[in-house]
Amino acid sequence: MAELQIVEELNNTLKGFLSGLSSDRFQDMIFALIFIVLGFFVARIISNGFTATIGKRLNQHQKLIWRRGIFYFIFLLFMIASLREAGFKLSVFLGAAGILTVALGFASQTSASNLISGLFLIGEGSFEVGDTIQVTMIRGHTIEGQVISIDLLSVKLLTLDNIFIRLPNEQLIRTPVFNLSKFPIRRIPITLFINFHEDIVKVRQVLIDVADAYSLVLDEPRPQVAVTAFRESTIELLFTVWTKQQYYIQVHDEIQERVRNGFIDNNIEIPIPKMGLIEPTLSGNRSEIDGNDTDIVARNDLNHPRSTKQTKIEPEQ
């Protein structure tokens, strides 16, 4: 009943407004329109001025929230004043806006869910604008990128491939989010394999020396080498170093090259599968393998239709 009364009052207001159009009322509408445009620029100037002065003490995420909040608040005040100047009854429009908001809420439950999730994300502060996050989606797909905007409905990311991605806030609430740049330093784990006969103490010392000789690797926390597993013929090691956040990609690449060079200089072998070719002979078995050769041997079947090399066998005299 109250909703019908509000709609009827809105219709009467519009009819009275249209029937009462005159030159004076037209001037009021022009003035209200100019007031709205003026309010837009005033709100923009004040919000930008706030972030340029007081906002220097805030981070990028807080600057974004304050700038938008100040802009919309000031612009809304100018909007209300311009509507009142044009002769509209604000109480009627506020009631109609309430009814419209409820109707839209029932019609778009997904948007409402994203809106509420966005408020939780902003209040929780798990990540900020400028952070690099990694999101694991429901189907196992991983998305990694830099946060460029946190809005009420979605979060915008920019990946390392310069691809723009929009993630709904509801998905970020449901799935794990890894903030890769929350802290100033980051650990780099490297898994290595050595032959079973290698001296673990020697290998550990070589790896520590490689880390100490690299200037981008931090002294604290100290680099560590741990034996994680014994395989069939190898030993699995976990070599971990720490570096600053901005050098992560560079150190992750260069430290492995330095480990490889350090192993070569100290005669430390990394187990690598090898394959050799032994051609068949008439005497003895079709293929003979030297007992001293421990490499993996691949037999060449001369009768196989895909064989590209044919060997002619001459009978013995």
Number of C-alpha atoms within 10 A of each C-alpha: 5 8 12 9 12 18 16 13 18 19 13 12 17 14 11 12 15 11 9 12 12 11 9 10 16 13 13 18 18 14 15 22 17 13 17 21 14 14 21 18 13 16 22 18 12 15 23 18 13 15 18 12 9 10 18 11 11 12 12 17 19 16 21 19 14 16 19 14 13 17 21 15 13 17 21 16 13 21 19 15 16 22 18 14 17 19 14 17 15 13 12 17 16 12 18 16 12 12 15 11 12 10 11 13 14 11 11 10 11 14 19 17 15 21 19 15 22 23 14 16 21 17 9 9 10 14 20 23 19 17 19 21 21 15 19 16 15 11 6 8 8 10 15 19 22 23 20 19 18 21 18 19 20 21 19 19 25 18 16 11 7 10 9 13 18 12 15 21 25 21 17 19 14 11 12 13 18 15 17 18 18 15 10 10 16 18 17 16 14 14 13 18 19 20 17 17 10 15 11 17 9 11 18 16 12 18 22 18 14 19 24 16 11 14 10 18 23 18 14 9 13 13 20 15 21 13 15 12 11 12 11 6 11 17 20 17 20 15 20 19 25 23 23 16 15 12 13 17 11 11 20 17 10 12 20 14 11 16 19 15 14 17 17 12 10 11 10 18 15 17 14 10 7 10 10 11 12 14 13 17 12 11 9 8 9 12 14 13 12 8 6 6 9 9 13 11 13 12 15 16 14 15 8 8 7 8 10 7 9 10 8 7 9 8 6 6 3
